[in-house]
Amino acid sequence: MFRKFLMRNQSSISIAVQEESTVVPGRNVLYDEYKELEQKYADGSVIPKPKIWGGYRLTPHLYEFWQGQKSRLHDRLRYVPHDIDGQRLWKVERLAP
C-alpha cells in the first residue's frame, strides 16, 4: 500500500491534506491545503506518508484452498514453500477431505 502511496502523486496529496474523517470547517480549507502541498511537491519529491499510517508485513508459511462439494468429497490443495537452488517455490499437495 505504501508503494501505491508513493506512486500516485495526486492521491498522495489528497491523503496527506487531512486525517480521514476529521471535521473540517469547509471544503475550501481542504482545497487550500491541497494546493499548498501540490506546489510544495511539484518538483516530484517524495510526499511523506501520514504519521497515523501503520501496517503489517505477512509472510505466509503455507496456503490451503478448500472447495466444498455437495458429496462432501471436498477438494483441498495445500501450497507449501520449499527452496530449490536459492529460489522459493511452492509445492502443491492434495489433501484428503
NUVEX-370062 format. One record per atom (N, C-alpha, C): residue in one letter; atom name; y negated, x negated, z; residue number from 1. Coordinates in steps of 0.001 Angstrom, whole numbers, always signed. Layout:
! NUVEX-370062
+--------+-------+---------+---------+---------+-----+
: residu : atome :      yy :      xx :      zz : num :
+--------+-------+---------+---------+---------+-----+
:      a :    CA :       Y :       X :       Z : NUM :
...
+--------+-------+---------+---------+---------+-----+
***
This chain:
! NUVEX-370062
+--------+-------+---------+---------+---------+-----+
: residu : atome :      yy :      xx :      zz : num :
+--------+-------+---------+---------+---------+-----+
:      m :     N :   +1189 :    -823 :      +0 :   1 :
:      m :    CA :      +0 :      +0 :      +0 :   1 :
:      m :     C :   -1261 :    -873 :      +0 :   1 :
:      f :     N :   -1231 :   -1962 :    +748 :   2 :
:      f :    CA :   -2403 :   -2823 :    +796 :   2 :
:      f :     C :   -2692 :   -3424 :    -570 :   2 :
:      r :     N :   -1629 :   -3737 :   -1339 :   3 :
:      r :    CA :   -1848 :   -4270 :   -2693 :   3 :
:      r :     C :   -2600 :   -3256 :   -3547 :   3 :
:      k :     N :   -2210 :   -1982 :   -3434 :   4 :
:      k :    CA :   -2905 :    -936 :   -4193 :   4 :
:      k :     C :   -4364 :    -868 :   -3762 :   4 :
:      f :     N :   -4602 :   -1028 :   -2457 :   5 :
:      f :    CA :   -5974 :   -1014 :   -1952 :   5 :
:      f :     C :   -6782 :   -2121 :   -2621 :   5 :
:      l :     N :   -6194 :   -3308 :   -2736 :   6 :
:      l :    CA :   -6902 :   -4431 :   -3344 :   6 :
:      l :     C :   -7147 :   -4231 :   -4827 :   6 :
:      m :     N :   -6222 :   -3558 :   -5519 :   7 :
:      m :    CA :   -6303 :   -3428 :   -6972 :   7 :
:      m :     C :   -7247 :   -2319 :   -7429 :   7 :
:      r :     N :   -7495 :   -1321 :   -6615 :   8 :
:      r :    CA :   -8264 :    -156 :   -7049 :   8 :
:      r :     C :   -9649 :    -196 :   -6421 :   8 :
:      n :     N :  -10577 :    -803 :   -7103 :   9 :
:      n :    CA :  -11894 :   -1066 :   -6550 :   9 :
:      n :     C :  -12638 :    +198 :   -6116 :   9 :
:      q :     N :  -12740 :   +1205 :   -6971 :  10 :
:      q :    CA :  -13486 :   +2418 :   -6612 :  10 :
:      q :     C :  -12818 :   +3155 :   -5459 :  10 :
:      s :     N :  -11502 :   +3272 :   -5502 :  11 :
:      s :    CA :  -10782 :   +3933 :   -4414 :  11 :
:      s :     C :  -10927 :   +3144 :   -3124 :  11 :
:      s :     N :  -10876 :   +1826 :   -3227 :  12 :
:      s :    CA :  -11012 :    +973 :   -2045 :  12 :
:      s :     C :  -12376 :   +1162 :   -1397 :  12 :
:      i :     N :  -13400 :   +1283 :   -2211 :  13 :
:      i :    CA :  -14743 :   +1515 :   -1678 :  13 :
:      i :     C :  -14801 :   +2874 :    -992 :  13 :
:      s :     N :  -14225 :   +3890 :   -1605 :  14 :
:      s :    CA :  -14220 :   +5230 :   -1005 :  14 :
:      s :     C :  -13538 :   +5218 :    +356 :  14 :
:      i :     N :  -12434 :   +4480 :    +444 :  15 :
:      i :    CA :  -11692 :   +4403 :   +1702 :  15 :
:      i :     C :  -12505 :   +3649 :   +2750 :  15 :
:      a :     N :  -13226 :   +2623 :   +2321 :  16 :
:      a :    CA :  -13987 :   +1785 :   +3248 :  16 :
:      a :     C :  -15266 :   +2456 :   +3745 :  16 :
:      v :     N :  -15730 :   +3491 :   +3064 :  17 :
:      v :    CA :  -17004 :   +4128 :   +3414 :  17 :
:      v :     C :  -16977 :   +4707 :   +4825 :  17 :
:      q :     N :  -16025 :   +5536 :   +5137 :  18 :
:      q :    CA :  -15950 :   +6199 :   +6435 :  18 :
:      q :     C :  -14496 :   +6346 :   +6844 :  18 :
:      e :     N :  -14254 :   +6391 :   +8140 :  19 :
:      e :    CA :  -12912 :   +6656 :   +8639 :  19 :
:      e :     C :  -12551 :   +8101 :   +8293 :  19 :
:      e :     N :  -11358 :   +8282 :   +7743 :  20 :
:      e :    CA :  -10918 :   +9603 :   +7296 :  20 :
:      e :     C :  -11006 :  +10636 :   +8418 :  20 :
:      s :     N :  -11460 :  +11817 :   +8067 :  21 :
:      s :    CA :  -11539 :  +12993 :   +8943 :  21 :
:      s :     C :  -12611 :  +12906 :  +10024 :  21 :
:      t :     N :  -13484 :  +11897 :   +9967 :  22 :
:      t :    CA :  -14597 :  +11877 :  +10915 :  22 :
:      t :     C :  -15691 :  +12806 :  +10398 :  22 :
:      v :     N :  -16461 :  +13351 :  +11306 :  23 :
:      v :    CA :  -17553 :  +14255 :  +10940 :  23 :
:      v :     C :  -18721 :  +13414 :  +10424 :  23 :
:      v :     N :  -19273 :  +13828 :   +9274 :  24 :
:      v :    CA :  -20433 :  +13132 :   +8704 :  24 :
:      v :     C :  -21568 :  +14136 :   +8547 :  24 :
:      p :     N :  -22815 :  +13673 :   +8671 :  25 :
:      p :    CA :  -23956 :  +14582 :   +8600 :  25 :
:      p :     C :  -24121 :  +15281 :   +7254 :  25 :
:      g :     N :  -23663 :  +14650 :   +6186 :  26 :
:      g :    CA :  -23792 :  +15260 :   +4866 :  26 :
:      g :     C :  -23187 :  +14368 :   +3801 :  26 :
:      r :     N :  -22960 :  +14967 :   +2632 :  27 :
:      r :    CA :  -22360 :  +14217 :   +1527 :  27 :
:      r :     C :  -23247 :  +13056 :   +1095 :  27 :
:      n :     N :  -24549 :  +13247 :   +1215 :  28 :
:      n :    CA :  -25483 :  +12193 :    +812 :  28 :
:      n :     C :  -25265 :  +10911 :   +1621 :  28 :
:      v :     N :  -24845 :  +11028 :   +2879 :  29 :
:      v :    CA :  -24563 :   +9850 :   +3707 :  29 :
:      v :     C :  -23388 :   +9079 :   +3106 :  29 :
:      l :     N :  -22334 :   +9801 :   +2730 :  30 :
:      l :    CA :  -21170 :   +9172 :   +2102 :  30 :
:      l :     C :  -21562 :   +8513 :    +787 :  30 :
:      y :     N :  -22333 :   +9234 :      +0 :  31 :
:      y :    CA :  -22752 :   +8726 :   -1309 :  31 :
:      y :     C :  -23590 :   +7455 :   -1155 :  31 :
:      d :     N :  -24529 :   +7468 :    -213 :  32 :
:      d :    CA :  -25386 :   +6296 :      +1 :  32 :
:      d :     C :  -24564 :   +5087 :    +452 :  32 :
:      e :     N :  -23627 :   +5311 :   +1373 :  33 :
:      e :    CA :  -22774 :   +4207 :   +1836 :  33 :
:      e :     C :  -21884 :   +3705 :    +702 :  33 :
:      y :     N :  -21398 :   +4629 :    -118 :  34 :
:      y :    CA :  -20565 :   +4252 :   -1261 :  34 :
:      y :     C :  -21357 :   +3345 :   -2204 :  34 :
:      k :     N :  -22574 :   +3770 :   -2558 :  35 :
:      k :    CA :  -23414 :   +2989 :   -3474 :  35 :
:      k :     C :  -23740 :   +1607 :   -2887 :  35 :
:      e :     N :  -23989 :   +1554 :   -1590 :  36 :
:      e :    CA :  -24286 :    +284 :    -924 :  36 :
:      e :     C :  -23087 :    -677 :   -1030 :  36 :
:      l :     N :  -21884 :    -167 :    -753 :  37 :
:      l :    CA :  -20685 :   -1006 :    -853 :  37 :
:      l :     C :  -20377 :   -1369 :   -2302 :  37 :
:      e :     N :  -20649 :    -444 :   -3218 :  38 :
:      e :    CA :  -20419 :    -707 :   -4640 :  38 :
:      e :     C :  -21267 :   -1900 :   -5102 :  38 :
:      q :     N :  -22513 :   -1936 :   -4663 :  39 :
:      q :    CA :  -23391 :   -3059 :   -5013 :  39 :
:      q :     C :  -22943 :   -4347 :   -4322 :  39 :
:      k :     N :  -22548 :   -4232 :   -3067 :  40 :
:      k :    CA :  -22132 :   -5401 :   -2294 :  40 :
:      k :     C :  -20919 :   -6091 :   -2916 :  40 :
:      y :     N :  -19987 :   -5299 :   -3460 :  41 :
:      y :    CA :  -18752 :   -5859 :   -4020 :  41 :
:      y :     C :  -18725 :   -5813 :   -5550 :  41 :
:      a :     N :  -19897 :   -5718 :   -6168 :  42 :
:      a :    CA :  -19986 :   -5659 :   -7632 :  42 :
:      a :     C :  -19480 :   -6936 :   -8297 :  42 :
:      d :     N :  -19503 :   -8040 :   -7569 :  43 :
:      d :    CA :  -19051 :   -9319 :   -8134 :  43 :
:      d :     C :  -17527 :   -9438 :   -8182 :  43 :
:      g :     N :  -16827 :   -8404 :   -7708 :  44 :
:      g :    CA :  -15363 :   -8431 :   -7746 :  44 :
:      g :     C :  -14724 :   -9043 :   -6518 :  44 :
:      s :     N :  -15534 :   -9386 :   -5518 :  45 :
:      s :    CA :  -14959 :   -9963 :   -4300 :  45 :
:      s :     C :  -14077 :   -8928 :   -3593 :  45 :
:      v :     N :  -13205 :   -9424 :   -2737 :  46 :
:      v :    CA :  -12217 :   -8571 :   -2069 :  46 :
:      v :     C :  -12897 :   -7660 :   -1056 :  46 :
:      i :     N :  -12596 :   -6385 :   -1149 :  47 :
:      i :    CA :  -13100 :   -5403 :    -200 :  47 :
:      i :     C :  -12158 :   -5433 :   +1002 :  47 :
:      p :     N :  -12662 :   -5723 :   +2201 :  48 :
:      p :    CA :  -11766 :   -5807 :   +3353 :  48 :
:      p :     C :  -11130 :   -4454 :   +3666 :  48 :
:      k :     N :   -9876 :   -4504 :   +4076 :  49 :
:      k :    CA :   -9185 :   -3257 :   +4421 :  49 :
:      k :     C :   -9774 :   -2715 :   +5720 :  49 :
:      p :     N :   -9738 :   -1409 :   +5897 :  50 :
:      p :    CA :  -10264 :    -817 :   +7127 :  50 :
:      p :     C :   -9535 :   -1350 :   +8362 :  50 :
:      k :     N :  -10267 :   -1537 :   +9451 :  51 :
:      k :    CA :   -9692 :   -2081 :  +10684 :  51 :
:      k :     C :   -8615 :   -1173 :  +11268 :  51 :
:      i :     N :   -8701 :    +116 :  +10984 :  52 :
:      i :    CA :   -7730 :   +1050 :  +11561 :  52 :
:      i :     C :   -6399 :   +1053 :  +10814 :  52 :
:      w :     N :   -6323 :    +355 :   +9692 :  53 :
:      w :    CA :   -5084 :    +337 :   +8912 :  53 :
:      w :     C :   -4050 :    -547 :   +9583 :  53 :
:      g :     N :   -2821 :    -104 :   +9514 :  54 :
:      g :    CA :   -1693 :    -883 :  +10013 :  54 :
:      g :     C :    -508 :    -586 :   +9127 :  54 :
:      g :     N :    +612 :   -1111 :   +9483 :  55 :
:      g :    CA :   +1785 :    -828 :   +8671 :  55 :
:      g :     C :   +3015 :   -1514 :   +9212 :  55 :
:      y :     N :   +4109 :   -1258 :   +8554 :  56 :
:      y :    CA :   +5392 :   -1850 :   +8902 :  56 :
:      y :     C :   +5987 :   -2463 :   +7652 :  56 :
:      r :     N :   +6718 :   -3515 :   +7833 :  57 :
:      r :    CA :   +7483 :   -4096 :   +6733 :  57 :
:      r :     C :   +8947 :   -3850 :   +7063 :  57 :
:      l :     N :   +9605 :   -3090 :   +6215 :  58 :
:      l :    CA :  +11011 :   -2770 :   +6421 :  58 :
:      l :     C :  +11864 :   -3626 :   +5502 :  58 :
:      t :     N :  +12890 :   -4215 :   +6064 :  59 :
:      t :    CA :  +13840 :   -4992 :   +5282 :  59 :
:      t :     C :  +15200 :   -4329 :   +5428 :  59 :
:      p :     N :  +15673 :   -3677 :   +4382 :  60 :
:      p :    CA :  +16941 :   -2950 :   +4500 :  60 :
:      p :     C :  +18133 :   -3897 :   +4612 :  60 :
:      h :     N :  +19076 :   -3481 :   +5427 :  61 :
:      h :    CA :  +20327 :   -4230 :   +5557 :  61 :
:      h :     C :  +21433 :   -3562 :   +4756 :  61 :
:      l :     N :  +21260 :   -2282 :   +4503 :  62 :
:      l :    CA :  +22171 :   -1563 :   +3615 :  62 :
:      l :     C :  +21551 :    -221 :   +3271 :  62 :
:      y :     N :  +22027 :    +339 :   +2176 :  63 :
:      y :    CA :  +21660 :   +1697 :   +1765 :  63 :
:      y :     C :  +22947 :   +2481 :   +1644 :  63 :
:      e :     N :  +22889 :   +3744 :   +2045 :  64 :
:      e :    CA :  +24035 :   +4613 :   +1796 :  64 :
:      e :     C :  +23518 :   +5906 :   +1171 :  64 :
:      f :     N :  +24164 :   +6303 :     +88 :  65 :
:      f :    CA :  +23817 :   +7544 :    -598 :  65 :
:      f :     C :  +24984 :   +8506 :    -455 :  65 :
:      w :     N :  +24663 :   +9721 :     -96 :  66 :
:      w :    CA :  +25663 :  +10753 :    +130 :  66 :
:      w :     C :  +25335 :  +11929 :    -775 :  66 :
:      q :     N :  +26307 :  +12373 :   -1551 :  67 :
:      q :    CA :  +26112 :  +13540 :   -2403 :  67 :
:      q :     C :  +27189 :  +14546 :   -2035 :  67 :
:      g :     N :  +26752 :  +15647 :   -1430 :  68 :
:      g :    CA :  +27693 :  +16658 :    -953 :  68 :
:      g :     C :  +28318 :  +17452 :   -2091 :  68 :
:      q :     N :  +29549 :  +17853 :   -1879 :  69 :
:      q :    CA :  +30292 :  +18670 :   -2840 :  69 :
:      q :     C :  +30810 :  +19913 :   -2121 :  69 :
:      k :     N :  +30915 :  +21033 :   -2824 :  70 :
:      k :    CA :  +31448 :  +22258 :   -2219 :  70 :
:      k :     C :  +32859 :  +22040 :   -1690 :  70 :
:      s :     N :  +33627 :  +21205 :   -2382 :  71 :
:      s :    CA :  +35008 :  +20928 :   -1985 :  71 :
:      s :     C :  +35078 :  +20049 :    -730 :  71 :
:      r :     N :  +33933 :  +19561 :    -274 :  72 :
:      r :    CA :  +33820 :  +18617 :    +843 :  72 :
:      r :     C :  +34396 :  +17241 :    +505 :  72 :
:      l :     N :  +34746 :  +17025 :    -768 :  73 :
:      l :    CA :  +35147 :  +15703 :   -1232 :  73 :
:      l :     C :  +33857 :  +15000 :   -1676 :  73 :
:      h :     N :  +33039 :  +14683 :    -684 :  74 :
:      h :    CA :  +31698 :  +14162 :    -926 :  74 :
:      h :     C :  +31739 :  +12785 :   -1572 :  74 :
:      d :     N :  +30685 :  +12499 :   -2323 :  75 :
:      d :    CA :  +30505 :  +11176 :   -2916 :  75 :
:      d :     C :  +29654 :  +10346 :   -1962 :  75 :
:      r :     N :  +30168 :   +9197 :   -1548 :  76 :
:      r :    CA :  +29411 :   +8290 :    -680 :  76 :
:      r :     C :  +29447 :   +6892 :   -1279 :  76 :
:      l :     N :  +28268 :   +6352 :   -1494 :  77 :
:      l :    CA :  +28152 :   +4991 :   -2010 :  77 :
:      l :     C :  +27300 :   +4183 :   -1040 :  77 :
:      r :     N :  +27775 :   +2994 :    -722 :  78 :
:      r :    CA :  +27037 :   +2105 :    +175 :  78 :
:      r :     C :  +26693 :    +834 :    -600 :  78 :
:      y :     N :  +25442 :    +438 :    -522 :  79 :
:      y :    CA :  +24955 :    -786 :   -1159 :  79 :
:      y :     C :  +24703 :   -1808 :     -52 :  79 :
:      v :     N :  +25410 :   -2933 :    -135 :  80 :
:      v :    CA :  +25321 :   -3975 :    +884 :  80 :
:      v :     C :  +24828 :   -5263 :    +216 :  80 :
:      p :     N :  +23804 :   -5904 :    +789 :  81 :
:      p :    CA :  +23298 :   -7131 :    +165 :  81 :
:      p :     C :  +24230 :   -8312 :    +406 :  81 :
:      h :     N :  +24316 :   -9173 :    -571 :  82 :
:      h :    CA :  +25006 :  -10447 :    -405 :  82 :
:      h :     C :  +24326 :  -11470 :   -1309 :  82 :
:      d :     N :  +24440 :  -12713 :    -930 :  83 :
:      d :    CA :  +23777 :  -13787 :   -1679 :  83 :
:      d :     C :  +24753 :  -14491 :   -2603 :  83 :
:      i :     N :  +24332 :  -14655 :   -3838 :  84 :
:      i :    CA :  +25095 :  -15435 :   -4812 :  84 :
:      i :     C :  +24125 :  -16439 :   -5417 :  84 :
:      d :     N :  +24412 :  -17702 :   -5208 :  85 :
:      d :    CA :  +23566 :  -18786 :   -5736 :  85 :
:      d :     C :  +22092 :  -18599 :   -5362 :  85 :
:      g :     N :  +21849 :  -18207 :   -4116 :  86 :
:      g :    CA :  +20477 :  -18044 :   -3643 :  86 :
:      g :     C :  +19795 :  -16769 :   -4085 :  86 :
:      q :     N :  +20514 :  -15902 :   -4792 :  87 :
:      q :    CA :  +19956 :  -14619 :   -5233 :  87 :
:      q :     C :  +20525 :  -13506 :   -4378 :  87 :
:      r :     N :  +19647 :  -12611 :   -3932 :  88 :
:      r :    CA :  +20108 :  -11465 :   -3156 :  88 :
:      r :     C :  +20515 :  -10364 :   -4124 :  88 :
:      l :     N :  +21784 :  -10037 :   -4124 :  89 :
:      l :    CA :  +22320 :   -8984 :   -4984 :  89 :
:      l :     C :  +22927 :   -7900 :   -4111 :  89 :
:      w :     N :  +23125 :   -6727 :   -4698 :  90 :
:      w :    CA :  +23664 :   -5603 :   -3948 :  90 :
:      w :     C :  +25074 :   -5279 :   -4428 :  90 :
:      k :     N :  +26006 :   -5276 :   -3499 :  91 :
:      k :    CA :  +27396 :   -4923 :   -3776 :  91 :
:      k :     C :  +27549 :   -3429 :   -3502 :  91 :
:      v :     N :  +28184 :   -2710 :   -4426 :  92 :
:      v :    CA :  +28375 :   -1260 :   -4281 :  92 :
:      v :     C :  +29776 :   -1002 :   -3750 :  92 :
:      e :     N :  +29853 :    -210 :   -2677 :  93 :
:      e :    CA :  +31139 :    +154 :   -2083 :  93 :
:      e :     C :  +31255 :   +1671 :   -2067 :  93 :
:      r :     N :  +32388 :   +2177 :   -2506 :  94 :
:      r :    CA :  +32640 :   +3617 :   -2423 :  94 :
:      r :     C :  +33313 :   +3882 :   -1086 :  94 :
:      l :     N :  +32812 :   +4883 :    -365 :  95 :
:      l :    CA :  +33344 :   +5220 :    +951 :  95 :
:      l :     C :  +34092 :   +6542 :    +906 :  95 :
:      a :     N :  +35089 :   +6666 :   +1743 :  96 :
:      a :    CA :  +35801 :   +7940 :   +1865 :  96 :
:      a :     C :  +34854 :   +8969 :   +2478 :  96 :
:      p :     N :  +35031 :  +10242 :   +2103 :  97 :
:      p :    CA :  +34127 :  +11271 :   +2626 :  97 :
:      p :     C :  +34208 :  +11353 :   +4128 :  97 :
+--------+-------+---------+---------+---------+-----+
***
